[in-house]
């Protein structure tokens, strides 16, 4: 992958897995926890997210192939999912397809349960992240490309760990206005990337459109 593709991949993953967008939800779900418990949870979330991303990155394309789905068909479907997420971000609505419903969030409130569900899945590694991982994995042809994509995701997860580890500090510094501005900006970037995914997939699946 060249620099332009890596930059685009970083923008897509950062928009979907944005640590600062997920921070208010993390703080709400860990209300009443001590700082030590929050930091232990941040470590577990990062580990679980990394494991899920690695599995999806290397096996995701084989899984969709098993069901007879091509990467271009999945690119269109993934682009539609990302469009829904981006539209929700632009309008300030709750992203239930990626973050889960309120009922799902309230299902588990213990420390070990929160580490995987609902914070790791579906908040961080939800349908949008999974679709984007499979699409970029199918786009690259060599192992070096997969490693490059993995490096981009790793950088996002490192940022996520830092933000969640110091959640109590960032929660005080990051104002509601800053969160809104960041969410809208990331939503616009994600929408542009989603449109490109849909167009690229449609050109292959429906060659007459080209």
N, C-alpha and C positions, 0 to 999 in steps of 0.2 A: 504493500500500500504506500502511495506517495503522501507527501505532507498534507496536500489538500484533503485527501480522503480521511487521513487521521484527524485532521482538525474538524471535519464534518462529523466524524464518529464521536469525537469528544463532545461536540455540541449536542448531539442527539442523546448520548448517555447522561450528560450533565443535566439536560432539560428534564429527562424522565426520572432520574435518580437524585435530583437536586437535594443535597443535604439540608439546605436552609429552608426549603419548602416542607420537608419532612420533620424538621426540628419542632415546630409547634405541636404536631401530632405526638411526637416522642415525649415531649414535656407533659402533654395532657395524659398520656397513657401511664406515665411514671410519676404522676402526682402523688406525693406522700412517700416516695422512695428517698433514701439517703443518696448523697453524692457518690458514695462508694458503690451502691447498688446500681446507680445509673451508669457508672463507668464500667462495671462488670458486664452490664447488659450491652453497652456499646461494643465491647470486645466480642461478645458472643454473636451479636448481630452482624458485625463485619466478617467474622469467620463463616457463619452460615451463608451469608450473601456471596462470599467468594467461592465457596464450595458449589453453590447452585449455579453461579455464572460459569464456572469451569465446566461443569457437567453439560450445561446447555450449549456452550460454545463448541465443544468437541462432539457431542452426541445429538444435538438438536436437529441437525439436518438429516441424520439417519432416522430419527424418530418420525419426522414428517414424511420422509420417503417411504417408510413402512406403511403409511396410510395412503400412499399414492399421490401425495401432494408435491408439486414442484416448487422450487425456491421462488419462482416468479409469481406463482399463485399465492404463496405465503407472503411474498413482498406486498402484493395488493391488499391482502387481509391485514397484515401488520400495519400497513400505511393507514388503513381505515381505523384501526384501533388507536394508533398514535394521533390521528386527526380528532377522534373523540376526546382523547386526553387533552390535546392542545386546545381544543375549543372550550373545554371545561375550565382550563387554566386561564384562558383569555376572558371568560365571563365570570370568574371567581366562584365557580360552582364546585361542589365536592366531587372528586374523581373516584366514584365507587367502583368502576371497572378495574382500577389499579390499586387503590388504597383499601378497598373493601367497604362494606356498609357499617353503619354504627352498631348494628346488632352483632356483626362479626367482630368488631373491635372490642365489644364488651364481653365477648365469649370467654376470654382468658385474661386474668389480671395478675397472675403470679409471675414472678421473675423469669423462671425457666420457660413458661409458656409464651411470654411476650417476645423472648429472644428469637423464636422462629415465626410464630404466628400471633398477631397479624403484622408485625413490623418488617421482618425479613420478607415474608410472603403474606399478602400481596403488596405491601406498601412500597418496598424497595425493588424486589425482584418480582414484579407483577407481569401481566400480559404485555404491557408496553416494552419492558426490559427484555422479556423472553423473545418477543417478536424481533426486536432490533438486533439482539445477539445472533439469532438464527439467520437473519438477513445478511448481516455483515460476514458471518462465517461462510455463508454460501457465495458471497461476492468474491472472497479471496481464494486463491488457488493453491497456495503453498503454506507450509507450516509456519514460515516466518510471518505471513500475513495474519494467521491466527494468533501468534504470539504478540504481534503488534496490537491487535484488537484487545487481547487480554491485558496488555500493558495499559491501554486507555481505560479499560474498566477498573483495573487495579488502582490507577491514579484517582478515579472517582471514589472508589471504596476507601482509599486512604484519607481523602478529604471528608468522607462521611464519618469515618472513625474519629477524626479530630473534632469535628463539629459536635457529634454526639458525646464524646468523652468530656468536652467542655460545655455541655448543654446548658448547665446552670449559668455560665458566664454569657454565652451567646444569646440565651433567652432574655437577658437583661439589656444587652447592647442592640440587638436587632429589633427595630420598631415595627409596628404593624404596617406603616407606610412603606418601609423598605421591603417587607415581605410581599406586599401587593405588587410593587413595581417589579421585583424580581420574578414573581410568578407570571405576570403579564408578558414580560420580555422573553422568558423561557418558553412560554406558550406560543409566541409568534415564531420563534426560531424552530420549535418542534413542529409547528404546522407546516412551515416551508419544507422541512426535511421529509415530513409525511407525504406531502404532495409529490415530491420528487420520487419517493418510493412507489407510489401508486402509478405514476406516469411510466416509470421504468418497467414495472411489472406488466402494465397494460400493453406496452409496445410489443412485448414478447408473446403474451397470451393472446392478444388480439392484434396481429401484425397489420391488419387493414387500417388501424388507427394511425399508424406511422406514416 
